[in-house]
């Protein structure tokens, strides 16, 4: 029996299944049928992006300005103002005595709660209150409220990590066993695909995209997911991924909620971006936004830094904050109530990511795994990509900088790199495991950097600081069982992280074009130009086999450079 999913409006998850065009999750294909001031840089766009925006961009241009403004108002949820201060306990003034100074009385009443003062004193951190006391007004009250909400246990862990210094080098490394790629025609792949498609059709899967970064490194002002990457249409990263979500829903008939983790710096921008584009046709109630948390930065001596007299200096807690962000927003409870027990995780800057890959899901389920990870073969020993390996019998993701050079360059008998399983940040989690990680917390990683924080004269200056973050993959050694699946780079990994060079706008677009050409030709299509940009419009097909099954209803437009459905023109 298919499980329905409950709504994902701004607080709940959509539970009504959307009827699919194809009727069966197994129709067609290899799957069984049935981030201060920044310099603005020139933005390289595809040659035809201005005149060939995707359908959702065209719809956006047609929105009445007042309608767009209303959408923005609906999406802006400003924080509630501070609560009023409680009245003082002092009685009326004695006759002949000087009238009490109201500002002084207010400052006294705004002292932080006793438990906050005790917690600061126990850690030798009471000096953090002095700037707010010097400024007066409501500054101390505001800082007190922030301190009252601080996770003191996590702060203690941060200070211990700072005192501990660098971690010990990894020893006893062994390469992991690798499951075959989703595109291989092998019995275990076909069986995994069938199992995965069934889980999707049964409404057991939520699709999760981490999108907390800004696109400033790409020369673009806005959330990274809003960057226009489509080689011909200029479709944004969000639109490219939304097309996959839509196609999966069509093929399975299941709601498949899409959970997008934003960051403090782009949360409202992202919500407005989706609202202005009518949520790319997915429905407002089936897209859920959660904002990652923050951690206080520390001074090298372990003290707290201030961004202002009334505010701690904080930084986002890293992609490892994914687990706690879901918990803080109540998403785990919503998903359980909707019958969802699997999370598919990927990052917004990889347009080739195969959201909800049924083979990956099926391999995870067949192994009874709690967490699984996709990898690609490293191209060279020095490639800057994390490594998946066994350490003491447990799978672990290791930073490339932590791997000794001799191990990084070691070769196996077949001539391939012995340690070649490069982590590409695509995972499947059991819901219960992810919730457990939210409760247990992850290892803290620190980075010593210059930060703009308050100095003794109450002016912000560049000073030494220590930022902390967590990594989502640090949960891997805690999983009792895990699957490591190899995938083909040209099919599933082309991140856009830089404006030029490796992992850049140009390299990612080239990968999109190459994959589109390969799919179109494998489907028996022809008529596309031999050179130049070529694109399969987002949502037309999930994979090459799906494109082949759909080809009779597809055609080429824009001088043969875009594949779309004839009925959608």
C-alpha positions in Angstrom: 0.0 0.0 0.0 1.3 3.5 -0.9 2.0 5.6 2.1 0.8 9.2 1.7 3.0 12.0 2.9 1.5 14.9 5.0 1.9 18.7 4.0 5.2 20.5 4.0 3.8 24.1 4.1 5.9 26.4 6.1 5.4 24.1 9.1 4.0 20.8 7.9 4.7 18.2 5.3 2.4 17.6 2.4 0.7 14.3 2.6 -1.4 14.1 -0.5 0.2 12.2 -3.4 0.3 14.0 -6.6 -1.0 11.9 -9.5 1.7 11.1 -11.9 1.6 11.2 -15.7 3.2 7.9 -16.1 1.1 6.0 -13.7 3.7 3.6 -12.7 7.0 4.0 -10.9 8.6 1.4 -13.1 7.7 2.9 -16.5 10.7 3.0 -18.9 14.4 3.0 -18.4 17.0 1.0 -16.6 14.7 1.3 -13.6 12.1 -1.5 -13.8 9.1 -0.3 -15.8 5.9 0.2 -14.4 27.9 33.8 2.1 30.8 41.8 3.9 31.1 43.9 0.9 32.1 42.0 -2.2 33.4 43.1 -5.6 30.8 42.4 -8.2 32.4 40.5 -11.1 31.1 40.2 -14.6 28.8 37.3 -14.7 29.5 34.8 -17.5 26.1 33.7 -18.9 25.3 31.3 -21.6 25.1 33.0 -25.0 21.4 32.7 -25.3 20.3 32.9 -21.6 18.8 36.3 -21.9 16.3 35.3 -24.6 15.9 31.7 -23.8 15.0 31.6 -20.1 13.3 28.4 -18.9 9.6 28.2 -18.6 9.7 29.0 -14.9 11.8 32.1 -15.6 9.3 33.2 -18.3 6.5 32.7 -15.8 8.4 34.9 -13.3 8.7 37.7 -15.9 4.9 37.6 -16.4 4.1 38.0 -12.7 2.5 41.3 -11.9 4.8 43.5 -9.7 2.2 43.8 -7.1 1.8 40.0 -7.1 5.5 39.5 -6.6 5.6 42.0 -3.8 2.7 40.2 -2.1 4.7 37.0 -2.5 7.7 38.6 -0.8 5.4 39.8 2.0 4.1 36.3 2.5 7.6 34.9 2.6 9.0 37.4 5.0 8.6 36.2 8.6 10.5 38.8 10.7 11.5 37.9 14.2 9.2 39.0 17.0 10.4 42.1 18.8 12.0 41.8 22.3 9.7 41.2 25.2 9.1 44.1 27.5 11.3 44.3 30.6 9.6 43.2 33.8 8.7 46.0 36.3 11.2 46.6 39.1 10.4 45.7 42.7 11.4 49.0 44.2 8.7 51.0 46.0 7.9 54.7 45.7 10.7 57.2 46.5 11.1 58.4 50.1 10.1 62.1 50.5 13.2 64.3 50.2 15.3 61.7 48.7 16.6 62.1 45.1 14.4 60.6 42.4 15.9 57.3 41.2 17.6 57.4 37.8 15.3 55.6 35.5 18.1 54.6 33.1 20.1 53.2 35.9 17.1 51.2 37.2 16.6 49.9 33.7 20.2 48.7 33.4 20.0 47.0 36.8 16.8 45.2 35.8 18.4 44.1 32.5 21.1 42.1 34.0 21.1 38.5 32.6 19.5 35.8 34.6 21.4 34.3 37.5 21.9 31.0 35.7 23.6 32.9 32.8 25.9 34.8 35.2 26.8 31.6 37.0 27.6 29.8 33.7 29.8 32.7 32.5 31.5 32.9 35.9 32.2 29.2 35.9 34.0 29.5 32.6 35.8 32.8 33.3 33.8 34.6 30.6 32.0 37.4 32.5 34.1 40.0 30.7 31.9 39.4 27.6 29.2 41.5 29.4 31.3 44.7 29.9 30.8 46.3 26.4 27.0 46.0 26.8 27.2 47.5 30.3 29.3 50.4 28.9 26.9 51.1 26.1 23.8 51.0 28.3 20.2 51.0 27.1 18.9 47.6 26.1 22.2 46.2 25.0 22.8 44.1 28.1 19.2 42.7 27.9 19.7 41.7 24.3 23.0 40.0 25.0 21.6 38.3 28.0 18.8 36.8 25.9 21.3 35.4 23.4 23.4 34.0 26.2 20.4 32.4 27.8 19.8 30.5 24.6 23.4 29.3 24.3 24.2 25.6 24.3 26.8 25.6 27.1 27.6 21.9 26.5 28.5 22.7 22.9 30.5 25.7 24.0 32.5 23.5 26.4 33.2 21.1 23.6 34.4 24.0 21.4 36.8 25.1 24.1 38.1 21.6 24.6 38.7 21.2 20.9 40.6 24.5 20.8 42.8 23.3 23.7 43.4 19.9 22.2 44.9 21.3 18.9 45.2 19.3 15.7 43.9 15.7 15.6 46.2 12.8 15.4 47.1 11.4 11.9 44.9 8.5 10.7 46.4 5.1 11.0 45.4 1.7 9.8 43.6 2.9 6.6 42.1 0.4 4.2 40.1 1.1 1.0 36.4 0.4 1.2 34.3 -2.1 -0.7 32.5 -0.4 -3.6 29.0 -1.1 -4.9 28.6 -0.8 -8.7 27.4 2.4 -10.4 23.7 2.9 -11.0 24.2 2.9 -14.7 25.7 -0.6 -15.0 23.5 -3.4 -16.3 24.1 -6.0 -13.6 21.6 -8.2 -11.7 22.4 -6.6 -8.4 21.8 -3.1 -9.9 18.5 -4.1 -11.4 17.3 -5.6 -8.1 18.4 -2.5 -6.2 16.6 -0.3 -8.7 13.3 -2.2 -8.3 13.6 -2.0 -4.5 14.4 1.7 -4.7 11.5 2.6 -7.1 9.2 0.8 -4.8 10.3 2.8 -1.8 9.8 6.0 -3.8 6.3 4.9 -4.9 5.4 4.0 -1.3 6.2 7.5 -0.2 9.0 6.5 2.1 11.6 9.0 0.8 12.2 12.8 1.4 14.6 14.6 -0.9 17.0 16.9 0.9 19.2 19.6 -0.6 21.8 21.7 1.3 21.8 25.2 0.0 23.2 27.5 2.7 25.8 29.3 0.6 26.0 32.5 -1.3 27.3 32.7 -4.9 29.7 35.5 -4.3 32.7 33.3 -5.4 30.9 33.0 -8.8 30.5 36.7 -9.2 26.8 36.5 -8.5 24.8 38.4 -5.9 22.4 35.9 -4.3 22.0 32.4 -3.0 24.1 29.8 -4.9 21.0 27.9 -5.8 19.7 30.9 -7.8 22.8 31.0 -10.0 21.8 30.6 -13.7 23.8 27.6 -14.9 21.7 26.1 -17.7 23.9 26.0 -20.8 21.2 27.3 -23.1 18.2 28.3 -21.0 20.1 29.9 -18.1 18.0 27.7 -15.7 19.1 28.2 -12.1 20.6 25.4 -10.0 17.3 25.3 -8.1 15.3 24.9 -11.3 17.6 22.1 -12.6 17.1 20.2 -9.3 13.4 21.0 -9.1 13.0 19.4 -12.5 14.2 16.1 -11.1 11.8 16.3 -8.2 8.9 17.0 -10.6 9.9 14.1 -12.8 10.2 11.7 -9.9 6.8 12.6 -8.7 5.4 12.1 -12.1 6.9 8.6 -12.4 6.0 7.4 -8.9 2.7 9.2 -8.1 4.1 10.0 -4.7 4.4 13.4 -3.0 8.2 13.1 -2.3 8.6 16.3 -0.2 11.7 18.5 -1.0 13.5 19.8 2.1 15.9 22.6 1.4 18.4 23.7 4.1 19.3 27.3 3.8 21.7 29.5 5.8 21.3 32.5 8.0 22.6 34.7 5.2 20.2 33.5 2.4 17.1 32.0 4.1 14.7 34.8 3.2 16.3 35.3 -0.2 15.8 31.7 -1.0 12.1 31.6 0.1 11.4 34.7 -2.0 13.2 33.1 -5.0 10.9 30.1 -4.9 7.8 32.2 -4.3 8.4 34.4 -7.3 8.8 31.4 -9.5 5.7 29.6 -8.2 7.8 27.0 -6.6 8.7 25.7 -10.0 5.3 24.1 -10.3 6.0 21.8 -7.3 3.4 23.4 -5.0 4.2 25.6 -2.0 3.0 22.9 0.5 5.5 20.3 -0.7 8.7 22.4 -0.4 10.0 22.8 3.1 12.8 25.4 4.1 14.9 24.9 7.2 17.7 27.2 8.3 21.0 25.8 9.6 22.2 26.9 13.0 25.2 28.9 14.1 28.1 28.5 16.5 29.9 31.2 18.5 33.4 32.0 17.3 36.1 32.1 20.0 39.2 34.1 20.7 42.5 32.1 20.6 42.4 32.0 24.5 38.9 30.5 24.4 37.0 33.7 25.2 33.8 34.7 23.4 34.0 37.2 20.6 31.4 40.0 20.0 30.1 41.3 16.7 28.6 44.2 18.6 28.1 45.1 22.3 24.8 43.3 22.3 25.6 40.4 20.0 28.0 37.4 19.9 30.1 36.8 16.8 28.7 33.6 15.2 29.3 31.6 12.1 27.2 28.9 10.4 27.7 25.5 11.9 28.6 23.7 8.6 26.7 21.1 6.6 26.9 18.9 9.6 24.2 21.2 11.1 21.8 19.4 8.8 20.7 17.0 11.4 20.1 19.6 14.1 18.4 22.0 11.7 15.8 19.3 10.9 15.3 18.6 14.6 14.9 22.3 15.5 12.3 22.8 12.8 10.3 19.7 14.0 10.8 18.0 10.6 11.7 14.6 12.0 8.3 14.3 13.7 6.5 15.5 10.6 8.3 13.0 8.4 7.6 10.1 10.8 3.9 11.0 10.8 4.0 11.0 7.0 5.4 7.5 6.8 8.8 8.6 5.6 11.8 6.7 6.9 14.6 7.6 4.3 16.4 10.8 3.5 18.2 11.4 0.3 20.8 14.2 0.7 22.8 16.2 -1.8 24.2 19.7 -2.2 22.8 22.4 -4.4 26.1 23.1 -6.3 26.1 19.8 -8.0 23.6 19.9 -10.9 24.4 16.3 -11.9 23.3 14.9 -8.6 20.7 12.2 -9.1 18.1 13.1 -6.5 16.4 10.1 -5.1 18.5 7.6 -7.1 16.5 4.4 -6.9 19.6 2.2 -7.2 21.3 4.0 -4.4 18.2 3.7 -2.3 17.8 0.0 -3.1 21.5 -0.8 -2.2 21.0 1.0 1.1 17.9 -0.9 1.9 19.2 -4.3 0.8 22.2 -3.9 3.2 20.1 -2.7 6.1 22.3 0.3 6.2 21.9 3.4 8.5 23.9 5.7 6.3 25.3 5.4 2.8 27.6 7.5 0.6 28.4 7.9 -3.1 31.9 8.3 -4.3 33.8 8.9 -7.6 37.2 7.8 -8.6 39.8 10.4 -7.7 41.5 11.7 -10.9 44.9 12.2 -9.3 46.5 11.7 -5.9 46.4 15.5 -5.1 42.8 16.0 -6.1 41.2 18.1 -3.4 38.3 15.8 -2.5 37.6 14.0 0.7 38.3 10.3 0.9 36.2 7.4 2.1 38.2 4.7 3.8 38.1 2.1 6.6 39.8 3.1 9.8 39.8 0.5 12.5 37.1 -1.4 10.7 34.8 1.6 10.5 34.0 3.6 7.4 35.1 7.2 7.7 35.4 10.3 5.5 38.9 11.8 5.7 39.9 15.3 4.5 42.4 15.1 1.6 44.9 17.2 3.6 44.9 14.6 6.3 46.1 11.7 4.0 49.8 11.2 4.0 51.3 11.7 0.6 52.7 8.2 0.3 49.2 6.8 0.9 47.5 9.2 -1.5 49.9 8.1 -4.3 49.8 4.4 -3.5 48.6 2.2 -6.4 46.8 -1.1 -6.4 47.8 -4.1 -8.6 45.5 -2.9 -11.4 47.3 0.4 -11.5 44.4 2.4 -10.0 44.9 4.6 -6.9 44.5 2.3 -3.9 42.7 5.1 -2.0 40.5 6.5 -4.8 37.0 6.7 -3.3 36.3 10.5 -3.4 33.4 11.7 -1.3 30.9 13.8 -3.4 28.4 14.6 -0.6 25.6 12.4 -1.7 24.1 10.3 1.1 21.1 8.2 2.1 20.2 8.3 5.8 17.7 6.3 7.8 15.4 8.8 9.5 16.0 7.3 12.9 19.8 7.5 12.4 19.7 11.1 11.3 17.6 12.0 14.4 20.0 10.2 16.6 22.9 12.2 15.1 21.0 15.4 15.9 20.8 14.4 19.6 24.4 13.1 19.9 26.1 15.9 18.0 29.1 15.6 15.7 32.8 16.2 16.0 33.8 19.9 15.9 36.3 21.1 13.3 38.1 24.4 13.9 39.6 27.0 11.5 41.8 29.9 12.7 40.9 33.0 10.8 40.9 36.7 10.9 37.5 37.9 11.9 35.9 41.4 12.2 35.0 41.5 15.9 34.7 44.1 18.7 37.9 45.4 20.3 38.3 46.9 23.8 37.4 50.4 22.5 34.1 49.0 21.2 35.1 49.4 17.6 35.1 46.4 15.2 38.6 45.4 14.0 40.3 42.5 12.2 41.5 40.2 14.9 42.5 36.5 15.4 39.5 34.2 15.8 38.6 30.6 15.7 35.5 29.4 13.8 33.9 26.0 14.4 31.8 23.8 12.1 30.6 20.3 11.8 30.6 17.9 8.8 27.7 15.8 7.8 29.9 12.9 6.9 31.3 12.6 10.4 28.3 10.5 11.2 29.5 7.7 9.0 31.7 5.8 11.5 28.7 5.7 13.9 26.5 3.8 11.4 26.4 0.1 12.2 26.1 -0.7 8.5 26.8 1.5 5.5 27.1 1.2 1.7 29.7 3.0 -0.4 28.5 3.2 -4.0 30.9 4.1 -6.9 29.3 6.4 -9.5 30.5 7.8 -12.8 31.8 11.3 -12.5 30.4 12.3 -16.0 27.0 11.2 -14.9 26.7 12.4 -11.3 29.4 15.0 -10.3 30.2 18.4 -11.7 30.2 20.9 -8.8 30.2 24.6 -9.5 32.4 26.1 -6.7 34.6 28.7 -8.5 34.2 31.4 -11.1 37.1 30.0 -13.2 39.5 27.0 -13.1 38.6 23.6 -11.7 35.0 23.0 -10.5 34.0 26.2 -12.2 31.0 27.6 -14.0 32.5 26.5 -17.4 33.4 23.0 -16.3 30.0 22.4 -14.8 28.2 23.6 -17.9 30.4 21.5 -20.1 29.5 18.4 -18.0 25.8 19.3 -18.4 26.2 19.5 -22.1 28.1 16.3 -22.4 25.6 14.3 -20.4 22.7 15.8 -22.3 24.3 14.8 -25.7 25.0 11.3 -24.4 21.5 10.8 -23.2 19.9 12.2 -26.4 22.0 10.0 -28.7 21.5 6.9 -26.5 17.8 7.5 -26.8 18.1 7.5 -30.6 17.6 11.2 -31.0 19.3 13.3 -33.7 19.2 16.8 -35.1 21.2 18.6 -32.4 24.1 20.8 -33.5 27.4 19.0 -33.5 29.0 21.7 -31.4 28.0 24.3 -28.9 25.6 24.3 -25.9 22.9 21.6 -25.7 20.4 21.1 -22.9 17.7 18.8 -21.8 15.1 21.0 -20.3 14.8 20.4 -16.5 12.1 17.9 -15.7 11.9 16.3 -19.2 13.6 13.1 -18.1 15.2 11.6 -15.0 17.9 9.6 -16.7 19.0 8.3 -20.1 16.5 5.4 -20.1 13.7 7.6 -19.1 14.6 9.9 -22.0 14.5 7.0 -24.4 11.0 6.0 -23.2 9.8 9.6 -23.5 11.4 10.4 -26.8 8.3 10.0 -29.0 6.8 13.0 -27.2 9.9 15.1 -27.3 11.4 17.5 -29.8 14.1 20.1 -30.3 13.7 23.9 -30.2 16.1 26.9 -30.0 17.9 25.9 -33.1 18.1 22.3 -32.0 19.7 23.1 -28.7 17.0 22.3 -26.2 15.1 19.1 -25.8 11.6 19.6 -24.4 8.1 18.2 -24.6 6.2 19.3 -27.6 3.1 19.9 -25.6 4.9 22.3 -23.3 5.9 24.9 -25.9 
